[in-house]
Amino acid sequence: MMNKVAKYRKRPLEVEAVQYDGKNGHYINLWSNGKVISSPVLEPGEDNPSGNYVQIHTLEGIIIGNPGDYIIKGTSGEFYPCKKDIFNDVYELVLLEEYY
């Protein structure tokens, strides 16, 4: 039996996303229908000097999003964080809408 290597291209898809800036947690909470919650406790650290973060409820448990991270709504309605540099490498802006 021969080993074969194939090349694959990621399918194009559109997702909704909001960049968390440490202050817009309330708006992200409304947008996510309560699945993303601003932490009431500041926990400053080396990677997050402000201590602000959001808690994202996922099937795997609670995942943390820090200021600068994009909060993505996946195709199945799930939410997850993505670091800014990775987000910018993978996604391009298609439409910008105001959210209140």
C-alpha positions in Angstrom: 0.0 0.0 0.0 1.3 3.4 -0.9 1.2 6.4 1.4 -0.5 9.4 -0.2 -0.4 13.0 0.8 -3.2 15.3 -0.2 -3.6 19.1 -0.1 -6.7 20.7 1.4 -8.1 24.2 1.5 -10.1 25.5 4.3 -13.7 26.1 3.2 -14.7 29.8 3.3 -17.2 30.6 5.9 -18.5 33.8 7.6 -18.6 34.2 11.3 -19.7 37.0 13.6 -17.1 38.4 16.0 -16.5 41.2 18.4 -13.1 42.3 19.7 -13.2 42.4 23.5 -11.5 45.7 24.7 -11.8 45.2 28.4 -14.8 47.6 28.6 -17.4 46.2 26.2 -18.2 43.0 28.1 -21.8 44.1 28.7 -22.4 44.5 24.9 -20.8 41.1 24.2 -23.0 39.6 26.9 -26.1 41.0 25.2 -24.9 39.9 21.7 -24.1 36.3 23.0 -27.5 36.0 24.8 -25.7 35.6 28.1 -23.1 33.0 27.0 -20.2 35.4 27.5 -20.0 37.1 30.9 -17.7 39.9 32.1 -15.9 38.7 35.2 -16.8 40.7 38.3 -13.4 40.1 39.8 -10.2 41.7 38.3 -7.3 39.3 38.1 -4.2 41.1 36.9 -1.5 38.9 35.5 1.6 39.1 33.3 -0.4 38.5 30.1 -3.3 40.6 31.2 -2.2 43.6 33.3 -5.7 45.2 33.4 -7.2 42.1 35.0 -10.3 42.4 32.9 -11.6 39.2 31.2 -14.7 37.5 30.0 -15.9 34.0 30.8 -17.3 32.1 27.8 -19.6 29.1 28.5 -18.8 26.3 26.1 -19.5 22.6 25.9 -16.0 22.0 27.2 -16.5 24.3 30.2 -15.6 27.9 30.8 -13.0 29.5 28.6 -11.4 32.9 29.3 -11.1 35.8 26.8 -8.7 38.6 27.5 -8.7 42.2 26.2 -7.6 42.2 22.6 -9.1 38.8 21.9 -11.9 38.4 19.4 -15.0 36.6 20.6 -16.3 34.5 17.7 -19.8 33.2 17.2 -19.3 29.9 15.4 -21.6 28.4 12.7 -23.5 26.3 15.3 -24.1 29.3 17.6 -21.2 28.5 19.9 -18.8 31.2 21.2 -15.0 31.0 21.7 -12.1 33.4 22.0 -9.4 33.9 19.4 -6.1 35.9 19.8 -5.9 39.0 17.7 -2.9 37.9 15.6 -4.5 34.5 14.7 -7.8 36.2 14.0 -6.2 38.6 11.6 -4.4 35.8 9.8 -7.5 33.7 9.3 -10.4 36.2 8.8 -11.0 39.2 6.7 -13.7 41.9 7.3 -16.8 41.4 5.2 -19.4 43.6 6.8 -19.3 46.0 9.8 -22.5 46.7 11.7 -23.2 48.9 14.7 -24.3 47.0 17.8 -25.9 48.7 20.7 
